Amino acid sequence: MGKLTRRFLLCSVVLAAMLQTASEGAEKMATGYVPPHGFVPTEQTAIAVAEAVLIPVYGKDQIESERPFKAVLNGNVWVVTGSVPCHNPPAGAECPGGAAEIRISKRTGQVLFMTHYE
């Protein structure tokens, strides 16, 4: 067996071992623990996650001004919305401005959608 053939075989064995290890690592990550009621099981948790994600994007003052937040479970997705800050609007007038809305997967905690209405 030539020197080149031995190197080729050695490289093939090393590559196969690396691919096997990578494949096993991906399987372990894919089968990690998921709590029975998901990572975001309650309204309070959904609001805490929403605020943690919204503050770095829209600013602490803006998001704190939209408290209290309301979370509604729609299927397996939490829809969290802020309150429009409004003090003594004129009679029959709507409050100016909009609030944040974020949708979060109950099972995974993934942010599925985020916006701030005007």
C-alpha positions in Angstrom: 0.0 0.0 0.0 1.4 3.3 -1.0 2.0 6.3 1.2 -0.7 8.3 -0.6 -3.3 5.5 -0.2 -2.5 5.3 3.6 -3.0 9.0 4.0 -6.3 8.9 2.1 -7.5 6.0 4.3 -6.5 7.8 7.5 -8.2 11.0 6.4 -11.3 9.1 5.5 -11.4 7.4 8.9 -10.9 10.7 10.7 -13.6 12.4 8.6 -16.0 9.6 9.3 -15.4 9.8 13.0 -15.9 13.6 13.0 -19.1 13.3 11.1 -20.4 10.6 13.5 -19.5 12.8 16.5 -21.2 15.8 15.0 -24.3 13.8 14.2 -24.5 12.5 17.7 -24.1 16.0 19.1 -27.0 17.3 16.9 -29.2 14.4 18.1 -28.5 15.2 21.7 -29.3 18.9 21.2 -32.5 18.0 19.4 -33.7 15.7 22.2 -33.1 18.1 25.0 -35.6 18.5 27.9 -38.8 20.4 27.2 -41.0 21.0 30.3 -44.4 19.4 30.1 -46.2 22.7 29.9 -43.6 24.4 27.7 -40.9 26.9 28.6 -43.5 29.7 28.8 -46.3 28.1 30.8 -48.0 31.1 32.4 -49.2 34.6 31.6 -46.7 36.1 34.0 -43.8 34.2 32.3 -45.0 35.4 28.9 -45.1 39.0 30.1 -41.6 38.7 31.6 -40.2 37.2 28.4 -41.9 39.9 26.3 -40.5 42.8 28.4 -37.0 41.2 28.4 -37.1 41.1 24.6 -38.9 44.5 24.0 -36.8 46.7 26.3 -33.5 46.4 24.3 -35.3 47.2 21.1 -37.8 50.0 22.1 -36.2 51.3 25.3 -36.9 50.8 28.9 -38.9 54.1 29.3 -41.2 53.2 26.4 -41.9 49.7 27.5 -42.4 50.6 31.1 -44.9 53.3 30.0 -47.0 50.5 28.4 -47.6 48.6 31.6 -49.7 46.7 32.4 -49.1 44.2 29.7 -51.8 41.7 28.9 -51.0 38.1 27.7 -53.6 35.9 26.0 -52.9 32.3 25.0 -54.0 31.7 21.4 -53.5 28.0 20.7 -49.9 27.4 21.7 -48.8 31.1 21.2 -48.8 33.8 23.8 -49.9 37.2 22.3 -48.6 39.9 24.7 -49.7 43.5 24.2 -48.9 46.7 26.0 -51.4 49.3 27.2 -51.6 52.6 25.3 -50.5 55.3 27.8 -53.3 57.8 28.0 -54.3 60.3 30.6 -57.6 62.3 30.4 -58.3 62.1 26.7 -60.9 64.5 25.3 -64.4 63.2 25.5 -65.1 60.7 22.7 -61.4 60.7 21.6 -59.1 57.7 21.4 -55.8 57.8 23.1 -53.0 58.7 20.7 -50.2 56.3 20.0 -49.8 52.6 19.9 -48.3 49.8 21.9 -46.0 46.8 21.5 -47.2 43.4 20.5 -45.2 40.3 20.6 -46.0 36.6 20.0 -44.1 33.9 21.8 -44.2 30.1 21.5 -45.5 28.6 24.7 -43.6 25.4 24.0 -40.2 26.8 23.0 -40.1 30.4 24.1 -39.3 31.5 20.6 -40.3 35.0 19.6 -42.5 34.5 16.5 -43.5 38.1 15.8 -42.7 41.5 17.3 -43.9 45.0 16.4 -44.8 48.4 17.9 -47.9 50.0 16.6 -48.0 53.8 16.2 
